[in-house]
Amino acid sequence: MEKAEIIVIGDELLIGQVVDTNSGMIEKQLNQIGIAVERTTAVHDLEQAIMTSLTEAFSRVDLVMMTGGLGPTKDDITKTTLCRYFGTRLIEDESVKQHILELYKDRPQVLNSLTATQWQVPEACTVLENRVGSAPLMEFSMNGKLLYSMPGVPFEAEVAMEEQIIPRLKQLRQANTILHRTLIVYGIPESSLALRIAEWEDSLPEYMHLAYLPANRMIRLRLSASAHTDNVQLSAEMETRLATLKPLIQDYLIAEDDKPIEVLVGELLKQKGETVSSAESCTGGKIAMLLNRHAGSSSFYYGTVVAYDNSIKQKVLSVEPSTLQTYGAVSEQTVRQMADGVRQLMNTDWSVATSGIAGPDGGTPDKPVGTVWIAVSGKETTLVECFHFRGSRDQITTHAAAAALILLLKQLNK
């Protein structure tokens, strides 16, 4: 049992009303015990769609993970569909009933005829405890194949995987070792990178695979390995391979850990005992949002000034009026003074600043839409670079915020 498929059920997933996060969580947890996910399928709340997906999945793999469709309303048809698929019937499960009664003992208004359907389960399944919810967690076994049906609520699904399904799967199989290592590069096109490391990539053994994962002008190089061996041996082999890769990409390598850039920046600032602030024009607070989204940011991040209007650049950030008149708001000189001004204003060790034209209007032949100046100011020097991003307004500002943090990370690494 080394391969699995995932089936996520719900009309809301297929019309874009809800984003599926369960499949990524399930893939990650299965990977950690050596089970690779071959495919994820999203289907409507329709009996035939679910039946067909199950039949096709079991024709390819021996393990199927299913989420969704287990609520008490009429559109939740997973249990009845599974009864038909496995040739069984719904029965009342006393343990589920007692759990639900205990769960809602302080909210008796929740206990009604619809809630009572939650303790009805297919007779052919093994019921596992759903400690944090009312929907039953079910295990089906047929001809050596396994199906786990779990709630679609992300928190409940994650607890089900961690507390019930993963421990059971560990007991049922001899695990393959699957390991991943990620390097992050910046400033080189994907095709150029592939050509640069082609010989190295071609030399990888069969059980190692390199994936290119581009986003925000960064490329995550994820090296994966799977083998019947212990973690220590496989990990050492991967490190040996990576040691020969790093010299080939050293000019573009910005991180050796698969974490968001803002997390890497925060960790490095904490290690150094240093602080950062930001001054944002075109990014409108996106840098602040990124730096502030993770717990513990108050130890290194002091705040931002969103200086969209030139009057704020002058009054708050001490940008010289003559600088704005001579060079304009979108210029090396202005963004340099913005970065220096906010660092002095907030008394931080570092600062980042952005000023650009996010569009869709406002561009000129000299400064087209997508032109963004970014500055990183430190106590000893201020680095300024000009970027030309493409895309929608939101894409340009997202790229700019990421680029600002990458410049800061580079300076911190120096």
N, C-alpha and C positions, 0 to 999 in steps of 0.2 A: 504494500500500500504506500507507494511513493508519489502518486499523482492524485490530484483532486480537481473538482470543478465547483464553482459557486453559482447558485441561482438566487437572484434577488427578485422579490415579488412586490409589485405595487404600481398602479397606474401613475401615481405621483412622480415616480422615478423616470417614467418615459415621456412625461410632458414637461419636465424641467422644473417642476414645483418643489421637489426635494432632491438634494444631491446625495448619491449613494456613497457613504463613508464606510459602511460595514465591510464591503469586499476588500478594501485595502487593509483594514484591521485584521481580517481573517487570513489574508495572504501572508501578512507579516508573522502572525502567530504560528501558522502552519510551517512556514519556512524555517522557523527556529527549531522545529523538531524534525526537519529533513523531508517535509512533504511539499512538493512543488505544485502550485496551482496552474493548471493548463489553460483554463478558460473561465470567464465570468459572463453570465447571461442574465439580462434583465427581462422580465416578462410581465404582462398585464395580469390583473386579478381575474383571470379566466381559466376555468377548469381545463379546457383542452390545451391552452398554452402551457400550463404548468405540467400537465401529463406528458406532452410532447418533449418539453425541456428535460424532464426526468429520464425519459426513455433514451433520448440522445446522449445525455451525460453518462448514464450507466453503460452505454455501448462503448464508451471511451475510457472511463476510469472506474475505480472501485470505491471511491469516496466522494460523496456529494454533500456540500454544505448549503443549506437553504435558509434565507431570512425573509420575514415578512408574512403578512396575511393571517396572523394569529389573534387578532383582536376580537372583541365581542360583537362587532357590527356585521351587517349582512354582506358587505363587500369583502369581508375576510373569510376566504373559502379554502384556505390551505388545509385545514384539518379534514374537511369532508372530501377534498380532492385526494389527500393521502390515503384516506379510507378506501376510496375506489381503486387507487393505484395498487395498494397492497392487499386488496381483497378482504377488508376487515370492516368493523363497525365502531361507532362511538359508544364508549361506556363512561360511567361516572367514576372518577378517580378520587378516592377518599383523601389521600395525602395532598393532592392539589386543592381540594375543597377546603381542608383545614388551613392550609397555607393562605388561601385567599381570604377566608373569614378572619384570620389573624391579621392579615395585611390591612384590611379595611375596617377593623373593629372600632376605630375612632371616627370612621366616616360611613355610617350605616346607610346613608342615602345612595352610596355607590353600589350597594348590594341590591341588585334587581334581577329580573328575568334574563337580561342579556349577560350580566356578569356571571350568572349561573352556568352559562354555556362554556365558560372558561375551564371549568373542572371536568368537562367532557373531553376525552382523549381517544384516539384510535386504540382498539384493544391489542393490536399487534405490536405496539411500540413499547419501548422502555422509557418511562418518564424520569427525567433528571430534574433536580431542584433548580428552580429559577428564584434565587434568593431575593432578587430586587424587583420582581414584577409578578403580574398575574398570569401572563400567557405561558402555557406549558412548553417546556423544553423537551424535545422528543428524539429518541434514537430508534432507527429502523434497521434491521439486518435481514438481508435476503440473498441467498446463494453466494455468500462470501463478500457481499457488497454492503456498504454502510451509508445511511443517510442521517444527517443531523438537521432537524428543523428547529430554528430558534427565532425569537422575536425580532422584529425589524427595528425596534427602538435601539439606537446605537449603544447606549449605556448598558442595557440589558444584554445585548448580543455580546459585548465585550466581557462582561462578567461571566456569561455562560461559557465563552471560550476559555477564559482563564481558570475558572473554578471547576468546570465539569468536563468539557470536551477534550481539551488538551491533555489533562491527566489520563483520561480513558484511552486516548489514542497512543499515548506513550506506552501504556500497558499492552496494547494490541499489536504493536509493530516493533521491529528492529530499525531504529532510526538511521537514516543517512545523515551525514554531517553536511549542512549547507551553511556556507559563510559568505559574507559580503564585505568588501572594503571599497571606500569611495574617496576619490581625489577630485577636487574642484579646480577647474582652470577657467581663465578669463582673458579675453582679448584676442582670441584666435578663432577663425571660422571652423565649423565642425568638419568640413571637407579637408581643410588644410591640416587640422589636427589628425584626422584619420590617415592622411598620407604620411605625416611625420612619424607616426608610431606603427605603420603598417607591418614592418618587419618584426617588431616586438609582438604585435598582436598575432601574427601568423605563427609565432613560435609557441603559443600557449598550448598546453596539453588539452586533450578532449574534455576533461572534466572542469576546465576553467573557461569562462566566457566574459567578454568585455562588452558593456552596454554604454552607449552615448545618450545622456539625458540632458538636452539643452533647455535652458530657461533663463530669461532676463539677461541674455548675452553671456551667461555662464554655461559651462558644460560640466555635468557630473560624470566622471568616468567611474563606473561601478564594475569592479571585478568580482565575479561570483564563482564559487567553487563548490562542487558536490562530489562526495566520495565516501565509500565505506571505510572510514578511518577516524581517528580521534581528532578533536578540535585542535589540540596543540600542534600536532603534526601538520595538519592542513593549513592552519594559520601561519606556521613558520614558512611553509612552501609559498604561500601567497605573498608574504613579506619579502621573500627573496625575489620574486617576480617584480614586485612593485619597486624594489630598490634599483632595478635596471630600467624601469620606466621613468622614474623621476628625473634623471638627468636629461631625458629627451624633451621634457615639458617644463623645465625649471623656470624658464622665462615667463611662463603663464600660470604656474601653480600658485594658488592663493590659499588653499586649505586642504587638509588631509583627514577631514572628518565630515560625515554627511549630516551637517546641521545647517539651519538657516544662517545666512550671513550675519544677521543682527545678533544671533546667539553667539557666534564666533567672536564678533566684536565685543559683546558684553563680557564674555569669559576672559578675553585678553585684557580688557580694561580692569576687571576685577583682580587679575593676577598682578598687574602693574600698580594697582592702587590709584588709578587715574580716572578722570571724569571727562564727559563730553556734553556739548550743547549743540543746537542746530539753529540755522536761520534759513527759512524756506520761502521762496517766492513761487515759482511754477509748481513745485511739488505740494504746496498747500497743506503741509502737515503730515505727509506720508512717511517721512523719515521719523518723525516723532511717534507715529503710530507703530512703526516697526520696532523701534527701540523700547517702546513702553509696553509691548504686548506680552512680554515674558516676565514672570515673577522675579523679583530681585533687582529690577532695573533701577530702582531708586538709589542703589549704591554707586552707580556710575553715570546715570543720565540726569542732568539738571533741568532741561526744558528746551523749548523752542520759541522762536519768534516767527510768526507767519507774516512776513513783510511783503504783502502783495502790492500795495500802493507805494509809490516812490516817497511819499511823505513819511511813511513808517520807516523806510530804509534810512532816511535822513535823521528823523527825530529819535528813533530807538536804537538803530544800529550804527549811527555816526558815519553814514556814507556821505561823502562830500557832495554838495550840490553841483560843484563844477565837474565832478566825475560823471554824474548822471547826465549833465548837459553835454559834455564832450564825447563820452563813449556810449551812453545809453544804459538802460537797466540791465540789458542782456549783454554783458561784457566781462572780460577778464578783470578789469579794474574794479567794477562794481561788486562782483561776487567775492573778490579778495577782501574788500573792505567790509562786506557783510560778515564774512567768516571771522575776520579779526575783531569786528565790533561785538558780535555775540559772545565770543570767547572772553573778551574783557568784561562785557556786561555781566555775564554769569559766573565769571571767575573759574573757568574750567581749564583743564589741561589741553583739551582738544575741542575743535568745533568743525562742523561741516555746513556748507551753504550752497544753495542752488538758485539759479536765475535763468529762465529760458522761455521759449515760445512753444507752448503745448498745443496750440491750434484749437479749432481748425482754421481760425483766421489769425491775422497779425504778423504773418511772415513777410519778409522782403527778400530781394535777390541776394543781399549780403548776409541776411540772417533768416533763412527759411524756417518754416515750421519744423520743430524737432531739434532746433539748436538749443543746447543747454550748457551753460558754464557751471562747473562744480569746483568748489574750493575746500580744502582741508587745512585748517590752521592749527599749528602747534606752537609751543613756546619758542622754538628755534627757527621755524620756517613755515611758509604757507605754500602749499602745492595747488596749482590751478590747472584744470584741463577742460577742453571744449569737446562736447559730444554732439553727434547728429543721430538722433533716434527716429525711427519710423513707426507708423501705426496711428491708432486713434489717440485722442487726448489722454484717455486713461492709460493706454499702453505707454505713451511717452513719459508720463509722470511716474509710472511704475518702474520703467527702465531707469529713469533718472535717480529715483530714491535708492534703487539697488546699486547703481554705479557709485553714488556718494558713499555708501557704506563700504563698498569694495575698496575705494580709494583710501578710506579711513583705515580699513583692515591692513592694507599694504603699508601704510605709514606706521601703524602700530607694530607690524612685523619687522620693520627695519630697526 
